[in-house]
Amino acid sequence: MILAAEKALKDTKEQIKIQQRQARLATNLDEQHEVQKQIQKLEKQQRRQRQDIFQVEDSIIEKRNALIDSLEQRLSQKTESSQLFTISWEVM
């Protein structure tokens, strides 16, 4: 899940680079304006993707901590044996 989110972030970064190149090559103000709006949209998407990655990482850490707590509880449990009854038999 986190790998997919990181790949999406990488793709967005590449799109931003492409748009920035287009902004440098823009020949008129209208074209420059449209490209800058697209860059702004992509940067907003990039920030959202980073937040999603952080949330996924936080979720993974919480699950890991829960597993560690569960293991610690299982380690601290004590087992004991006691004789409940005795069976004896004889072969004839």
PyMOL Python script that loads the backbone (N, CA, C, O; Angstrom):
from pymol import cmd

cmd.read_pdbstr("""\
ATOM      1  N   MET A   1       0.825  -1.188   0.000  1.00  0.00           N
ATOM      2  CA  MET A   1       0.000   0.000   0.000  1.00  0.00           C
ATOM      3  C   MET A   1       0.873   1.258   0.000  1.00  0.00           C
ATOM      4  O   MET A   1       0.611   2.217  -0.726  1.00  0.00           O
ATOM      5  N   ILE A   2       1.892   1.229   0.813  1.00  0.00           N
ATOM      6  CA  ILE A   2       2.760   2.405   0.889  1.00  0.00           C
ATOM      7  C   ILE A   2       3.584   2.553  -0.385  1.00  0.00           C
ATOM      8  O   ILE A   2       3.900   3.669  -0.797  1.00  0.00           O
ATOM      9  N   LEU A   3       3.930   1.430  -1.008  1.00  0.00           N
ATOM     10  CA  LEU A   3       4.697   1.496  -2.256  1.00  0.00           C
ATOM     11  C   LEU A   3       3.878   2.152  -3.361  1.00  0.00           C
ATOM     12  O   LEU A   3       4.409   2.927  -4.156  1.00  0.00           O
ATOM     13  N   ALA A   4       2.602   1.844  -3.410  1.00  0.00           N
ATOM     14  CA  ALA A   4       1.728   2.454  -4.421  1.00  0.00           C
ATOM     15  C   ALA A   4       1.611   3.957  -4.186  1.00  0.00           C
ATOM     16  O   ALA A   4       1.613   4.741  -5.135  1.00  0.00           O
ATOM     17  N   ALA A   5       1.509   4.354  -2.920  1.00  0.00           N
ATOM     18  CA  ALA A   5       1.405   5.775  -2.593  1.00  0.00           C
ATOM     19  C   ALA A   5       2.701   6.503  -2.951  1.00  0.00           C
ATOM     20  O   ALA A   5       2.667   7.627  -3.452  1.00  0.00           O
ATOM     21  N   GLU A   6       3.831   5.866  -2.697  1.00  0.00           N
ATOM     22  CA  GLU A   6       5.115   6.486  -3.034  1.00  0.00           C
ATOM     23  C   GLU A   6       5.301   6.588  -4.546  1.00  0.00           C
ATOM     24  O   GLU A   6       5.881   7.557  -5.037  1.00  0.00           O
ATOM     25  N   LYS A   7       4.814   5.595  -5.283  1.00  0.00           N
ATOM     26  CA  LYS A   7       4.905   5.648  -6.741  1.00  0.00           C
ATOM     27  C   LYS A   7       4.033   6.780  -7.288  1.00  0.00           C
ATOM     28  O   LYS A   7       4.442   7.495  -8.203  1.00  0.00           O
ATOM     29  N   ALA A   8       2.840   6.939  -6.730  1.00  0.00           N
ATOM     30  CA  ALA A   8       1.955   8.025  -7.160  1.00  0.00           C
ATOM     31  C   ALA A   8       2.604   9.382  -6.880  1.00  0.00           C
ATOM     32  O   ALA A   8       2.497  10.302  -7.691  1.00  0.00           O
ATOM     33  N   LEU A   9       3.272   9.505  -5.738  1.00  0.00           N
ATOM     34  CA  LEU A   9       3.966  10.744  -5.397  1.00  0.00           C
ATOM     35  C   LEU A   9       5.098  11.009  -6.385  1.00  0.00           C
ATOM     36  O   LEU A   9       5.293  12.144  -6.821  1.00  0.00           O
ATOM     37  N   LYS A  10       5.831   9.981  -6.731  1.00  0.00           N
ATOM     38  CA  LYS A  10       6.930  10.125  -7.692  1.00  0.00           C
ATOM     39  C   LYS A  10       6.393  10.564  -9.052  1.00  0.00           C
ATOM     40  O   LYS A  10       6.979  11.425  -9.708  1.00  0.00           O
ATOM     41  N   ASP A  11       5.273   9.965  -9.475  1.00  0.00           N
ATOM     42  CA  ASP A  11       4.659  10.347 -10.751  1.00  0.00           C
ATOM     43  C   ASP A  11       4.228  11.813 -10.739  1.00  0.00           C
ATOM     44  O   ASP A  11       4.397  12.525 -11.729  1.00  0.00           O
ATOM     45  N   THR A  12       3.677  12.250  -9.627  1.00  0.00           N
ATOM     46  CA  THR A  12       3.255  13.647  -9.509  1.00  0.00           C
ATOM     47  C   THR A  12       4.458  14.577  -9.587  1.00  0.00           C
ATOM     48  O   THR A  12       4.390  15.626 -10.227  1.00  0.00           O
ATOM     49  N   LYS A  13       5.553  14.204  -8.943  1.00  0.00           N
ATOM     50  CA  LYS A  13       6.775  15.016  -9.018  1.00  0.00           C
ATOM     51  C   LYS A  13       7.246  15.148 -10.462  1.00  0.00           C
ATOM     52  O   LYS A  13       7.663  16.223 -10.893  1.00  0.00           O
ATOM     53  N   GLU A  14       7.176  14.049 -11.202  1.00  0.00           N
ATOM     54  CA  GLU A  14       7.582  14.081 -12.614  1.00  0.00           C
ATOM     55  C   GLU A  14       6.669  15.004 -13.416  1.00  0.00           C
ATOM     56  O   GLU A  14       7.136  15.756 -14.271  1.00  0.00           O
ATOM     57  N   GLN A  15       5.379  14.948 -13.142  1.00  0.00           N
ATOM     58  CA  GLN A  15       4.437  15.823 -13.840  1.00  0.00           C
ATOM     59  C   GLN A  15       4.724  17.293 -13.538  1.00  0.00           C
ATOM     60  O   GLN A  15       4.617  18.147 -14.419  1.00  0.00           O
ATOM     61  N   ILE A  16       5.085  17.579 -12.298  1.00  0.00           N
ATOM     62  CA  ILE A  16       5.426  18.959 -11.920  1.00  0.00           C
ATOM     63  C   ILE A  16       6.653  19.417 -12.696  1.00  0.00           C
ATOM     64  O   ILE A  16       6.683  20.541 -13.197  1.00  0.00           O
ATOM     65  N   LYS A  17       7.661  18.562 -12.799  1.00  0.00           N
ATOM     66  CA  LYS A  17       8.871  18.918 -13.555  1.00  0.00           C
ATOM     67  C   LYS A  17       8.538  19.213 -15.012  1.00  0.00           C
ATOM     68  O   LYS A  17       9.054  20.166 -15.596  1.00  0.00           O
ATOM     69  N   ILE A  18       7.672  18.391 -15.593  1.00  0.00           N
ATOM     70  CA  ILE A  18       7.277  18.600 -16.992  1.00  0.00           C
ATOM     71  C   ILE A  18       6.562  19.940 -17.145  1.00  0.00           C
ATOM     72  O   ILE A  18       6.832  20.692 -18.082  1.00  0.00           O
ATOM     73  N   GLN A  19       5.658  20.230 -16.230  1.00  0.00           N
ATOM     74  CA  GLN A  19       4.914  21.492 -16.298  1.00  0.00           C
ATOM     75  C   GLN A  19       5.844  22.694 -16.099  1.00  0.00           C
ATOM     76  O   GLN A  19       5.665  23.733 -16.735  1.00  0.00           O
ATOM     77  N   GLN A  20       6.829  22.549 -15.223  1.00  0.00           N
ATOM     78  CA  GLN A  20       7.775  23.650 -15.010  1.00  0.00           C
ATOM     79  C   GLN A  20       8.593  23.913 -16.274  1.00  0.00           C
ATOM     80  O   GLN A  20       8.883  25.064 -16.600  1.00  0.00           O
ATOM     81  N   ARG A  21       8.963  22.844 -16.984  1.00  0.00           N
ATOM     82  CA  ARG A  21       9.659  23.028 -18.266  1.00  0.00           C
ATOM     83  C   ARG A  21       8.767  23.758 -19.260  1.00  0.00           C
ATOM     84  O   ARG A  21       9.221  24.650 -19.977  1.00  0.00           O
ATOM     85  N   GLN A  22       7.500  23.374 -19.298  1.00  0.00           N
ATOM     86  CA  GLN A  22       6.564  24.027 -20.207  1.00  0.00           C
ATOM     87  C   GLN A  22       6.368  25.493 -19.836  1.00  0.00           C
ATOM     88  O   GLN A  22       6.187  26.341 -20.710  1.00  0.00           O
ATOM     89  N   ALA A  23       6.405  25.787 -18.544  1.00  0.00           N
ATOM     90  CA  ALA A  23       6.256  27.175 -18.103  1.00  0.00           C
ATOM     91  C   ALA A  23       7.430  28.016 -18.597  1.00  0.00           C
ATOM     92  O   ALA A  23       7.249  29.168 -18.991  1.00  0.00           O
ATOM     93  N   ARG A  24       8.622  27.445 -18.577  1.00  0.00           N
ATOM     94  CA  ARG A  24       9.790  28.189 -19.059  1.00  0.00           C
ATOM     95  C   ARG A  24       9.722  28.419 -20.568  1.00  0.00           C
ATOM     96  O   ARG A  24      10.249  29.408 -21.076  1.00  0.00           O
ATOM     97  N   LEU A  25       9.069  27.498 -21.278  1.00  0.00           N
ATOM     98  CA  LEU A  25       8.990  27.600 -22.732  1.00  0.00           C
ATOM     99  C   LEU A  25       7.739  28.330 -23.220  1.00  0.00           C
ATOM    100  O   LEU A  25       7.561  28.520 -24.424  1.00  0.00           O
ATOM    101  N   ALA A  26       6.876  28.738 -22.294  1.00  0.00           N
ATOM    102  CA  ALA A  26       5.626  29.402 -22.690  1.00  0.00           C
ATOM    103  C   ALA A  26       5.936  30.686 -23.457  1.00  0.00           C
ATOM    104  O   ALA A  26       6.830  31.449 -23.091  1.00  0.00           O
ATOM    105  N   THR A  27       5.175  30.902 -24.531  1.00  0.00           N
ATOM    106  CA  THR A  27       5.442  32.057 -25.397  1.00  0.00           C
ATOM    107  C   THR A  27       4.556  33.252 -25.088  1.00  0.00           C
ATOM    108  O   THR A  27       4.896  34.376 -25.456  1.00  0.00           O
ATOM    109  N   ASN A  28       3.423  33.036 -24.420  1.00  0.00           N
ATOM    110  CA  ASN A  28       2.565  34.179 -24.084  1.00  0.00           C
ATOM    111  C   ASN A  28       2.038  34.040 -22.653  1.00  0.00           C
ATOM    112  O   ASN A  28       2.205  33.000 -22.016  1.00  0.00           O
ATOM    113  N   LEU A  29       1.408  35.094 -22.168  1.00  0.00           N
ATOM    114  CA  LEU A  29       0.960  35.125 -20.775  1.00  0.00           C
ATOM    115  C   LEU A  29      -0.178  34.144 -20.501  1.00  0.00           C
ATOM    116  O   LEU A  29      -0.240  33.552 -19.424  1.00  0.00           O
ATOM    117  N   ASP A  30      -1.070  33.972 -21.461  1.00  0.00           N
ATOM    118  CA  ASP A  30      -2.179  33.036 -21.255  1.00  0.00           C
ATOM    119  C   ASP A  30      -1.660  31.608 -21.061  1.00  0.00           C
ATOM    120  O   ASP A  30      -2.108  30.884 -20.172  1.00  0.00           O
ATOM    121  N   GLU A  31      -0.731  31.233 -21.891  1.00  0.00           N
ATOM    122  CA  GLU A  31      -0.140  29.902 -21.778  1.00  0.00           C
ATOM    123  C   GLU A  31       0.603  29.757 -20.449  1.00  0.00           C
ATOM    124  O   GLU A  31       0.496  28.729 -19.780  1.00  0.00           O
ATOM    125  N   GLN A  32       1.346  30.781 -20.080  1.00  0.00           N
ATOM    126  CA  GLN A  32       2.081  30.790 -18.812  1.00  0.00           C
ATOM    127  C   GLN A  32       1.105  30.650 -17.641  1.00  0.00           C
ATOM    128  O   GLN A  32       1.359  29.904 -16.695  1.00  0.00           O
ATOM    129  N   HIS A  33      -0.010  31.374 -17.714  1.00  0.00           N
ATOM    130  CA  HIS A  33      -1.012  31.340 -16.652  1.00  0.00           C
ATOM    131  C   HIS A  33      -1.601  29.931 -16.501  1.00  0.00           C
ATOM    132  O   HIS A  33      -1.723  29.431 -15.383  1.00  0.00           O
ATOM    133  N   GLU A  34      -1.961  29.302 -17.596  1.00  0.00           N
ATOM    134  CA  GLU A  34      -2.540  27.958 -17.562  1.00  0.00           C
ATOM    135  C   GLU A  34      -1.551  26.937 -16.995  1.00  0.00           C
ATOM    136  O   GLU A  34      -1.922  26.066 -16.208  1.00  0.00           O
ATOM    137  N   VAL A  35      -0.318  27.057 -17.400  1.00  0.00           N
ATOM    138  CA  VAL A  35       0.702  26.124 -16.913  1.00  0.00           C
ATOM    139  C   VAL A  35       0.920  26.320 -15.411  1.00  0.00           C
ATOM    140  O   VAL A  35       1.059  25.344 -14.674  1.00  0.00           O
ATOM    141  N   GLN A  36       0.950  27.564 -14.958  1.00  0.00           N
ATOM    142  CA  GLN A  36       1.140  27.838 -13.529  1.00  0.00           C
ATOM    143  C   GLN A  36      -0.041  27.309 -12.707  1.00  0.00           C
ATOM    144  O   GLN A  36       0.150  26.812 -11.598  1.00  0.00           O
ATOM    145  N   LYS A  37      -1.248  27.414 -13.243  1.00  0.00           N
ATOM    146  CA  LYS A  37      -2.418  26.861 -12.554  1.00  0.00           C
ATOM    147  C   LYS A  37      -2.301  25.342 -12.441  1.00  0.00           C
ATOM    148  O   LYS A  37      -2.639  24.759 -11.412  1.00  0.00           O
ATOM    149  N   GLN A  38      -1.826  24.720 -13.495  1.00  0.00           N
ATOM    150  CA  GLN A  38      -1.642  23.263 -13.484  1.00  0.00           C
ATOM    151  C   GLN A  38      -0.567  22.868 -12.471  1.00  0.00           C
ATOM    152  O   GLN A  38      -0.720  21.878 -11.755  1.00  0.00           O
ATOM    153  N   ILE A  39       0.511  23.636 -12.411  1.00  0.00           N
ATOM    154  CA  ILE A  39       1.575  23.366 -11.427  1.00  0.00           C
ATOM    155  C   ILE A  39       1.021  23.488 -10.014  1.00  0.00           C
ATOM    156  O   ILE A  39       1.307  22.656  -9.152  1.00  0.00           O
ATOM    157  N   GLN A  40       0.231  24.526  -9.783  1.00  0.00           N
ATOM    158  CA  GLN A  40      -0.362  24.739  -8.462  1.00  0.00           C
ATOM    159  C   GLN A  40      -1.261  23.550  -8.080  1.00  0.00           C
ATOM    160  O   GLN A  40      -1.230  23.083  -6.941  1.00  0.00           O
ATOM    161  N   LYS A  41      -2.048  23.075  -9.025  1.00  0.00           N
ATOM    162  CA  LYS A  41      -2.927  21.925  -8.787  1.00  0.00           C
ATOM    163  C   LYS A  41      -2.105  20.675  -8.460  1.00  0.00           C
ATOM    164  O   LYS A  41      -2.441  19.928  -7.541  1.00  0.00           O
ATOM    165  N   LEU A  42      -1.040  20.457  -9.207  1.00  0.00           N
ATOM    166  CA  LEU A  42      -0.189  19.288  -8.976  1.00  0.00           C
ATOM    167  C   LEU A  42       0.528  19.363  -7.629  1.00  0.00           C
ATOM    168  O   LEU A  42       0.690  18.346  -6.955  1.00  0.00           O
ATOM    169  N   GLU A  43       0.956  20.561  -7.237  1.00  0.00           N
ATOM    170  CA  GLU A  43       1.629  20.718  -5.945  1.00  0.00           C
ATOM    171  C   GLU A  43       0.664  20.440  -4.794  1.00  0.00           C
ATOM    172  O   GLU A  43       1.051  19.867  -3.776  1.00  0.00           O
ATOM    173  N   LYS A  44      -0.584  20.846  -4.960  1.00  0.00           N
ATOM    174  CA  LYS A  44      -1.599  20.553  -3.947  1.00  0.00           C
ATOM    175  C   LYS A  44      -1.815  19.040  -3.851  1.00  0.00           C
ATOM    176  O   LYS A  44      -1.929  18.490  -2.756  1.00  0.00           O
ATOM    177  N   GLN A  45      -1.870  18.385  -4.992  1.00  0.00           N
ATOM    178  CA  GLN A  45      -2.017  16.932  -5.040  1.00  0.00           C
ATOM    179  C   GLN A  45      -0.816  16.260  -4.379  1.00  0.00           C
ATOM    180  O   GLN A  45      -0.969  15.267  -3.667  1.00  0.00           O
ATOM    181  N   GLN A  46       0.367  16.798  -4.613  1.00  0.00           N
ATOM    182  CA  GLN A  46       1.596  16.257  -4.032  1.00  0.00           C
ATOM    183  C   GLN A  46       1.552  16.346  -2.499  1.00  0.00           C
ATOM    184  O   GLN A  46       1.921  15.394  -1.810  1.00  0.00           O
ATOM    185  N   ARG A  47       1.104  17.476  -1.975  1.00  0.00           N
ATOM    186  CA  ARG A  47       0.999  17.625  -0.521  1.00  0.00           C
ATOM    187  C   ARG A  47       0.003  16.618   0.056  1.00  0.00           C
ATOM    188  O   ARG A  47       0.250  16.033   1.110  1.00  0.00           O
ATOM    189  N   ARG A  48      -1.117  16.418  -0.632  1.00  0.00           N
ATOM    190  CA  ARG A  48      -2.126  15.463  -0.186  1.00  0.00           C
ATOM    191  C   ARG A  48      -1.556  14.037  -0.194  1.00  0.00           C
ATOM    192  O   ARG A  48      -1.810  13.251   0.719  1.00  0.00           O
ATOM    193  N   GLN A  49      -0.794  13.725  -1.225  1.00  0.00           N
ATOM    194  CA  GLN A  49      -0.193  12.385  -1.310  1.00  0.00           C
ATOM    195  C   GLN A  49       0.817  12.162  -0.187  1.00  0.00           C
ATOM    196  O   GLN A  49       0.899  11.066   0.366  1.00  0.00           O
ATOM    197  N   ARG A  50       1.577  13.189   0.146  1.00  0.00           N
ATOM    198  CA  ARG A  50       2.526  13.060   1.262  1.00  0.00           C
ATOM    199  C   ARG A  50       1.784  12.805   2.569  1.00  0.00           C
ATOM    200  O   ARG A  50       2.201  11.973   3.375  1.00  0.00           O
ATOM    201  N   GLN A  51       0.676  13.528   2.777  1.00  0.00           N
ATOM    202  CA  GLN A  51      -0.119  13.320   3.985  1.00  0.00           C
ATOM    203  C   GLN A  51      -0.661  11.890   4.032  1.00  0.00           C
ATOM    204  O   GLN A  51      -0.685  11.265   5.093  1.00  0.00           O
ATOM    205  N   ASP A  52      -1.091  11.379   2.884  1.00  0.00           N
ATOM    206  CA  ASP A  52      -1.596  10.005   2.824  1.00  0.00           C
ATOM    207  C   ASP A  52      -0.503   9.007   3.205  1.00  0.00           C
ATOM    208  O   ASP A  52      -0.756   8.042   3.926  1.00  0.00           O
ATOM    209  N   ILE A  53       0.708   9.248   2.718  1.00  0.00           N
ATOM    210  CA  ILE A  53       1.829   8.362   3.054  1.00  0.00           C
ATOM    211  C   ILE A  53       2.092   8.391   4.557  1.00  0.00           C
ATOM    212  O   ILE A  53       2.311   7.346   5.169  1.00  0.00           O
ATOM    213  N   PHE A  54       2.071   9.581   5.152  1.00  0.00           N
ATOM    214  CA  PHE A  54       2.296   9.690   6.595  1.00  0.00           C
ATOM    215  C   PHE A  54       1.203   8.956   7.369  1.00  0.00           C
ATOM    216  O   PHE A  54       1.487   8.309   8.377  1.00  0.00           O
ATOM    217  N   GLN A  55      -0.046   9.052   6.906  1.00  0.00           N
ATOM    218  CA  GLN A  55      -1.139   8.355   7.586  1.00  0.00           C
ATOM    219  C   GLN A  55      -0.971   6.842   7.497  1.00  0.00           C
ATOM    220  O   GLN A  55      -1.214   6.128   8.470  1.00  0.00           O
ATOM    221  N   VAL A  56      -0.560   6.362   6.347  1.00  0.00           N
ATOM    222  CA  VAL A  56      -0.335   4.920   6.183  1.00  0.00           C
ATOM    223  C   VAL A  56       0.804   4.472   7.094  1.00  0.00           C
ATOM    224  O   VAL A  56       0.712   3.427   7.737  1.00  0.00           O
ATOM    225  N   GLU A  57       1.874   5.258   7.150  1.00  0.00           N
ATOM    226  CA  GLU A  57       2.999   4.912   8.022  1.00  0.00           C
ATOM    227  C   GLU A  57       2.565   4.901   9.485  1.00  0.00           C
ATOM    228  O   GLU A  57       2.961   4.015  10.242  1.00  0.00           O
ATOM    229  N   ASP A  58       1.751   5.886   9.889  1.00  0.00           N
ATOM    230  CA  ASP A  58       1.252   5.921  11.262  1.00  0.00           C
ATOM    231  C   ASP A  58       0.401   4.687  11.563  1.00  0.00           C
ATOM    232  O   ASP A  58       0.493   4.111  12.647  1.00  0.00           O
ATOM    233  N   SER A  59      -0.415   4.294  10.610  1.00  0.00           N
ATOM    234  CA  SER A  59      -1.256   3.107  10.785  1.00  0.00           C
ATOM    235  C   SER A  59      -0.401   1.857  10.951  1.00  0.00           C
ATOM    236  O   SER A  59      -0.691   1.006  11.792  1.00  0.00           O
ATOM    237  N   ILE A  60       0.641   1.752  10.156  1.00  0.00           N
ATOM    238  CA  ILE A  60       1.546   0.599  10.251  1.00  0.00           C
ATOM    239  C   ILE A  60       2.233   0.574  11.615  1.00  0.00           C
ATOM    240  O   ILE A  60       2.362  -0.485  12.228  1.00  0.00           O
ATOM    241  N   ILE A  61       2.666   1.724  12.080  1.00  0.00           N
ATOM    242  CA  ILE A  61       3.332   1.805  13.386  1.00  0.00           C
ATOM    243  C   ILE A  61       2.374   1.398  14.498  1.00  0.00           C
ATOM    244  O   ILE A  61       2.764   0.687  15.424  1.00  0.00           O
ATOM    245  N   GLU A  62       1.107   1.850  14.411  1.00  0.00           N
ATOM    246  CA  GLU A  62       0.122   1.484  15.430  1.00  0.00           C
ATOM    247  C   GLU A  62      -0.118  -0.026  15.448  1.00  0.00           C
ATOM    248  O   GLU A  62      -0.200  -0.632  16.516  1.00  0.00           O
ATOM    249  N   LYS A  63      -0.229  -0.628  14.266  1.00  0.00           N
ATOM    250  CA  LYS A  63      -0.435  -2.081  14.198  1.00  0.00           C
ATOM    251  C   LYS A  63       0.769  -2.825  14.766  1.00  0.00           C
ATOM    252  O   LYS A  63       0.620  -3.828  15.463  1.00  0.00           O
ATOM    253  N   ARG A  64       1.952  -2.327  14.463  1.00  0.00           N
ATOM    254  CA  ARG A  64       3.176  -2.961  14.968  1.00  0.00           C
ATOM    255  C   ARG A  64       3.228  -2.879  16.492  1.00  0.00           C
ATOM    256  O   ARG A  64       3.569  -3.851  17.166  1.00  0.00           O
ATOM    257  N   ASN A  65       2.884  -1.701  17.026  1.00  0.00           N
ATOM    258  CA  ASN A  65       2.875  -1.538  18.479  1.00  0.00           C
ATOM    259  C   ASN A  65       1.858  -2.472  19.129  1.00  0.00           C
ATOM    260  O   ASN A  65       2.119  -3.037  20.192  1.00  0.00           O
ATOM    261  N   ALA A  66       0.696  -2.634  18.489  1.00  0.00           N
ATOM    262  CA  ALA A  66      -0.324  -3.544  19.024  1.00  0.00           C
ATOM    263  C   ALA A  66       0.189  -4.982  19.023  1.00  0.00           C
ATOM    264  O   ALA A  66      -0.054  -5.725  19.974  1.00  0.00           O
ATOM    265  N   LEU A  67       0.892  -5.378  17.972  1.00  0.00           N
ATOM    266  CA  LEU A  67       1.464  -6.728  17.924  1.00  0.00           C
ATOM    267  C   LEU A  67       2.512  -6.930  19.016  1.00  0.00           C
ATOM    268  O   LEU A  67       2.563  -7.982  19.655  1.00  0.00           O
ATOM    269  N   ILE A  68       3.338  -5.923  19.220  1.00  0.00           N
ATOM    270  CA  ILE A  68       4.365  -6.015  20.260  1.00  0.00           C
ATOM    271  C   ILE A  68       3.711  -6.137  21.631  1.00  0.00           C
ATOM    272  O   ILE A  68       4.138  -6.947  22.454  1.00  0.00           O
ATOM    273  N   ASP A  69       2.669  -5.332  21.879  1.00  0.00           N
ATOM    274  CA  ASP A  69       1.953  -5.412  23.155  1.00  0.00           C
ATOM    275  C   ASP A  69       1.337  -6.795  23.349  1.00  0.00           C
ATOM    276  O   ASP A  69       1.377  -7.354  24.445  1.00  0.00           O
ATOM    277  N   SER A  70       0.772  -7.334  22.284  1.00  0.00           N
ATOM    278  CA  SER A  70       0.170  -8.666  22.352  1.00  0.00           C
ATOM    279  C   SER A  70       1.224  -9.722  22.676  1.00  0.00           C
ATOM    280  O   SER A  70       0.988 -10.619  23.486  1.00  0.00           O
ATOM    281  N   LEU A  71       2.376  -9.610  22.044  1.00  0.00           N
ATOM    282  CA  LEU A  71       3.465 -10.556  22.324  1.00  0.00           C
ATOM    283  C   LEU A  71       3.942 -10.448  23.767  1.00  0.00           C
ATOM    284  O   LEU A  71       4.214 -11.456  24.419  1.00  0.00           O
ATOM    285  N   GLU A  72       4.040  -9.219  24.256  1.00  0.00           N
ATOM    286  CA  GLU A  72       4.479  -9.026  25.638  1.00  0.00           C
ATOM    287  C   GLU A  72       3.484  -9.642  26.614  1.00  0.00           C
ATOM    288  O   GLU A  72       3.880 -10.229  27.620  1.00  0.00           O
ATOM    289  N   GLN A  73       2.192  -9.510  26.317  1.00  0.00           N
ATOM    290  CA  GLN A  73       1.180 -10.119  27.186  1.00  0.00           C
ATOM    291  C   GLN A  73       1.291 -11.638  27.161  1.00  0.00           C
ATOM    292  O   GLN A  73       1.175 -12.295  28.196  1.00  0.00           O
ATOM    293  N   ARG A  74       1.516 -12.187  25.976  1.00  0.00           N
ATOM    294  CA  ARG A  74       1.642 -13.641  25.870  1.00  0.00           C
ATOM    295  C   ARG A  74       2.892 -14.135  26.595  1.00  0.00           C
ATOM    296  O   ARG A  74       2.888 -15.222  27.171  1.00  0.00           O
ATOM    297  N   LEU A  75       3.956 -13.343  26.566  1.00  0.00           N
ATOM    298  CA  LEU A  75       5.181 -13.740  27.261  1.00  0.00           C
ATOM    299  C   LEU A  75       5.012 -13.675  28.776  1.00  0.00           C
ATOM    300  O   LEU A  75       5.609 -14.464  29.508  1.00  0.00           O
ATOM    301  N   SER A  76       4.203 -12.742  29.237  1.00  0.00           N
ATOM    302  CA  SER A  76       4.053 -12.572  30.678  1.00  0.00           C
ATOM    303  C   SER A  76       3.034 -13.546  31.274  1.00  0.00           C
ATOM    304  O   SER A  76       2.941 -13.658  32.496  1.00  0.00           O
ATOM    305  N   GLN A  77       2.282 -14.241  30.452  1.00  0.00           N
ATOM    306  CA  GLN A  77       1.339 -15.227  30.971  1.00  0.00           C
ATOM    307  C   GLN A  77       2.107 -16.394  31.569  1.00  0.00           C
ATOM    308  O   GLN A  77       3.132 -16.828  31.042  1.00  0.00           O
ATOM    309  N   LYS A  78       1.584 -16.891  32.685  1.00  0.00           N
ATOM    310  CA  LYS A  78       2.235 -18.014  33.342  1.00  0.00           C
ATOM    311  C   LYS A  78       1.336 -19.238  33.213  1.00  0.00           C
ATOM    312  O   LYS A  78       0.113 -19.156  33.331  1.00  0.00           O
ATOM    313  N   THR A  79       1.960 -20.334  32.975  1.00  0.00           N
ATOM    314  CA  THR A  79       1.214 -21.591  32.896  1.00  0.00           C
ATOM    315  C   THR A  79       1.614 -22.463  34.074  1.00  0.00           C
ATOM    316  O   THR A  79       2.754 -22.433  34.536  1.00  0.00           O
ATOM    317  N   GLU A  80       0.668 -23.222  34.539  1.00  0.00           N
ATOM    318  CA  GLU A  80       0.967 -24.140  35.634  1.00  0.00           C
ATOM    319  C   GLU A  80       0.202 -25.434  35.410  1.00  0.00           C
ATOM    320  O   GLU A  80      -0.842 -25.461  34.757  1.00  0.00           O
ATOM    321  N   SER A  81       0.727 -26.460  35.947  1.00  0.00           N
ATOM    322  CA  SER A  81       0.098 -27.777  35.826  1.00  0.00           C
ATOM    323  C   SER A  81      -0.372 -28.221  37.202  1.00  0.00           C
ATOM    324  O   SER A  81       0.308 -28.019  38.208  1.00  0.00           O
ATOM    325  N   SER A  82      -1.529 -28.820  37.220  1.00  0.00           N
ATOM    326  CA  SER A  82      -1.997 -29.408  38.475  1.00  0.00           C
ATOM    327  C   SER A  82      -2.714 -30.714  38.144  1.00  0.00           C
ATOM    328  O   SER A  82      -3.333 -30.864  37.090  1.00  0.00           O
ATOM    329  N   GLN A  83      -2.609 -31.623  39.057  1.00  0.00           N
ATOM    330  CA  GLN A  83      -3.193 -32.938  38.835  1.00  0.00           C
ATOM    331  C   GLN A  83      -4.671 -32.860  39.183  1.00  0.00           C
ATOM    332  O   GLN A  83      -5.040 -32.541  40.314  1.00  0.00           O
ATOM    333  N   LEU A  84      -5.508 -33.153  38.201  1.00  0.00           N
ATOM    334  CA  LEU A  84      -6.946 -33.094  38.423  1.00  0.00           C
ATOM    335  C   LEU A  84      -7.493 -34.433  38.913  1.00  0.00           C
ATOM    336  O   LEU A  84      -8.317 -34.479  39.826  1.00  0.00           O
ATOM    337  N   PHE A  85      -7.045 -35.478  38.322  1.00  0.00           N
ATOM    338  CA  PHE A  85      -7.473 -36.811  38.750  1.00  0.00           C
ATOM    339  C   PHE A  85      -6.423 -37.829  38.314  1.00  0.00           C
ATOM    340  O   PHE A  85      -5.561 -37.543  37.484  1.00  0.00           O
ATOM    341  N   THR A  86      -6.520 -39.022  38.896  1.00  0.00           N
ATOM    342  CA  THR A  86      -5.575 -40.086  38.596  1.00  0.00           C
ATOM    343  C   THR A  86      -6.356 -41.308  38.126  1.00  0.00           C
ATOM    344  O   THR A  86      -7.358 -41.697  38.726  1.00  0.00           O
ATOM    345  N   ILE A  87      -5.888 -41.880  37.078  1.00  0.00           N
ATOM    346  CA  ILE A  87      -6.511 -43.097  36.558  1.00  0.00           C
ATOM    347  C   ILE A  87      -5.507 -44.230  36.731  1.00  0.00           C
ATOM    348  O   ILE A  87      -4.331 -44.105  36.388  1.00  0.00           O
ATOM    349  N   SER A  88      -5.988 -45.302  37.254  1.00  0.00           N
ATOM    350  CA  SER A  88      -5.122 -46.477  37.353  1.00  0.00           C
ATOM    351  C   SER A  88      -5.886 -47.675  36.799  1.00  0.00           C
ATOM    352  O   SER A  88      -7.108 -47.769  36.924  1.00  0.00           O
ATOM    353  N   TRP A  89      -5.156 -48.562  36.203  1.00  0.00           N
ATOM    354  CA  TRP A  89      -5.789 -49.759  35.647  1.00  0.00           C
ATOM    355  C   TRP A  89      -4.849 -50.941  35.827  1.00  0.00           C
ATOM    356  O   TRP A  89      -3.670 -50.812  36.155  1.00  0.00           O
ATOM    357  N   GLU A  90      -5.429 -52.058  35.600  1.00  0.00           N
ATOM    358  CA  GLU A  90      -4.698 -53.286  35.826  1.00  0.00           C
ATOM    359  C   GLU A  90      -4.998 -54.229  34.668  1.00  0.00           C
ATOM    360  O   GLU A  90      -6.147 -54.351  34.244  1.00  0.00           O
ATOM    361  N   VAL A  91      -3.967 -54.893  34.159  1.00  0.00           N
ATOM    362  CA  VAL A  91      -4.144 -55.841  33.065  1.00  0.00           C
ATOM    363  C   VAL A  91      -4.379 -57.215  33.680  1.00  0.00           C
ATOM    364  O   VAL A  91      -3.652 -57.632  34.582  1.00  0.00           O
ATOM    365  N   MET A  92      -5.357 -57.888  33.207  1.00  0.00           N
ATOM    366  CA  MET A  92      -5.671 -59.197  33.772  1.00  0.00           C
ATOM    367  C   MET A  92      -5.431 -60.291  32.796  1.00  0.00           C
ATOM    368  O   MET A  92      -5.647 -61.460  33.114  1.00  0.00           O
TER     369      MET A  92
END
""", "prot")
cmd.dss("prot")
cmd.show_as("cartoon", "prot")
cmd.util.cbc("prot")
cmd.orient("prot")
